[in-house]
């Protein structure tokens, strides 16, 4: 008799356009974010740090992806199906990935930024949605720093590290 291991991995994908409701709050010993179609709990500081760093990576892609000269219209909304998923990040998050699709390569005809954080994929389809998410995740990180001050570096330090990561060795050599 052979043994077969089976299982599944649930994932949650959320597509956001326009300005929308997102609310980060501190609840006891966790950071809780509510947004259209998702409720996210961060019970571990490294998960929140990974998420915020991913949004900083996305910030570098936003200007080119959502250039008003390239994308004159907003991506269409997808209001025909509504549901809500709940995810809890109780430890460090593997598989953090950020990418962008230009309007020409996007199924909606508008630029998109996609952020994958473990089992969660968030896709923003326009600059308004990006700004809404970026502001909320910045606030969530600030809340996380009040909860885990010993484990999370200050927001300014994380932003400075992200800016330094943009400076390539070739750029430093040219500047010297």
C-alpha positions in Angstrom: 0.0 0.0 0.0 1.4 3.4 -1.0 1.0 6.5 1.0 -0.1 9.7 -0.7 0.2 13.1 0.9 -2.4 15.5 -0.3 -3.3 19.0 0.7 -4.0 22.4 -0.5 -2.8 26.0 -0.1 -5.5 28.6 0.0 -4.7 32.0 -1.5 -6.5 35.3 -1.5 -6.3 37.7 -4.4 -7.7 41.2 -4.1 -8.0 43.7 -7.0 -8.5 47.3 -6.1 -9.2 50.4 -8.1 -9.9 54.0 -7.0 -9.9 55.5 -3.6 -11.4 52.9 -1.2 -11.8 52.2 2.4 -8.9 50.6 4.3 -8.5 50.9 8.0 -5.5 49.7 10.0 -6.0 49.5 13.7 -4.1 48.1 16.7 -6.2 45.4 18.4 -4.5 44.1 21.5 -1.3 42.4 20.4 -1.9 42.6 16.6 -2.4 45.0 13.7 -5.6 44.5 11.9 -6.4 45.9 8.4 -9.8 45.9 6.8 -10.2 46.7 3.1 -12.6 45.7 0.4 -12.5 41.8 0.2 -9.9 41.3 2.8 -9.4 41.3 6.6 -5.7 40.9 7.5 -4.2 40.2 10.9 -0.6 40.8 11.6 0.5 38.9 14.8 4.2 39.0 14.0 6.4 42.1 13.5 8.5 40.5 10.7 5.4 39.9 8.6 4.4 43.6 8.9 8.0 44.7 8.1 8.0 42.5 5.0 4.6 43.9 3.9 5.8 47.5 4.4 9.1 46.9 2.5 7.1 45.4 -0.3 4.9 48.5 -0.5 8.1 50.6 -0.6 9.3 48.5 -3.6 5.9 49.1 -5.2 6.3 52.8 -4.7 9.4 52.7 -6.9 7.2 51.2 -9.7 4.2 53.4 -9.3 5.4 56.5 -11.2 6.2 54.6 -14.4 3.2 52.2 -14.1 0.6 54.9 -13.5 2.0 57.7 -15.7 -1.0 59.8 -16.7 0.4 60.2 -20.2 0.5 56.5 -20.7 -2.8 55.5 -18.9 -5.5 58.1 -19.6 -8.3 56.1 -17.9 -8.7 54.1 -14.8 -8.9 50.3 -14.8 -12.5 49.1 -14.7 -13.9 48.0 -11.4 -15.0 44.5 -10.7 -18.1 45.0 -8.6 -20.1 42.0 -9.9 -18.8 39.6 -7.3 -18.2 40.5 -3.7 -16.7 38.4 -0.9 -14.3 38.8 1.9 -11.3 36.6 2.9 -9.5 36.6 6.2 -5.7 36.0 6.6 -3.6 35.9 9.7 0.2 36.4 9.4 1.5 34.8 12.6 5.1 34.5 11.6 7.7 35.7 9.0 6.2 35.7 5.5 7.9 33.7 2.7 7.4 34.5 -0.9 7.3 38.3 -0.9 7.2 39.6 -4.5 6.3 42.9 -6.2 5.9 43.5 -9.9 4.2 45.8 -12.3 2.3 45.4 -15.6 2.2 48.2 -18.1 -1.1 49.0 -19.6 -0.2 47.1 -22.8 0.3 43.9 -20.9 -2.5 44.2 -18.4 -5.8 42.4 -19.0 -7.7 45.6 -17.9 -5.9 47.9 -20.4 -4.5 49.9 -17.5 -1.3 49.6 -15.6 -1.2 47.4 -12.5 1.1 46.8 -9.5 0.9 43.4 -7.9 2.2 42.6 -4.5 2.4 39.0 -3.3 2.8 38.5 0.4 2.7 34.7 1.2 -0.9 33.6 0.4 -2.1 37.2 -0.2 -1.9 38.9 -3.6 -3.0 42.6 -3.7 -3.3 44.2 -7.2 -3.9 47.9 -7.5 -5.2 49.1 -10.9 -4.6 52.8 -10.8 -2.8 55.5 -9.0 -5.6 56.4 -6.6 -5.8 52.8 -5.4 -2.0 52.7 -5.0 -1.9 55.9 -3.0 -4.8 54.7 -0.7 -2.9 51.4 0.0 0.5 53.1 0.5 -0.9 55.6 3.0 -2.7 52.8 4.9 0.3 50.5 5.0 2.5 53.4 6.2 0.0 54.0 9.0 -0.2 50.3 9.8 3.6 50.2 10.1 3.5 53.2 12.5 1.0 51.3 14.6 3.1 48.2 14.5 6.1 50.1 15.7 4.2 51.2 18.8 3.3 47.5 19.4 6.7 46.0 18.6 9.2 48.9 19.2 12.1 46.5 19.9 11.5 44.3 16.8 10.6 46.9 14.2 13.0 49.7 13.1 11.6 53.2 12.9 9.6 54.0 9.8 12.2 56.6 8.7 15.0 54.0 9.0 13.0 51.5 6.8 12.3 54.3 4.2 16.0 55.3 4.2 17.1 51.7 3.7 14.7 51.4 0.8 16.2 54.6 -0.8 19.7 53.3 -0.3 18.8 50.0 -2.0 17.9 52.1 -5.1 21.4 53.5 -5.3 23.4 51.1 -7.5 27.2 50.5 -7.2 27.4 51.9 -10.8 25.7 55.1 -9.7 28.0 55.5 -6.7 31.0 55.0 -9.0 29.7 57.7 -11.4 29.1 60.1 -8.5 32.7 59.6 -7.2 
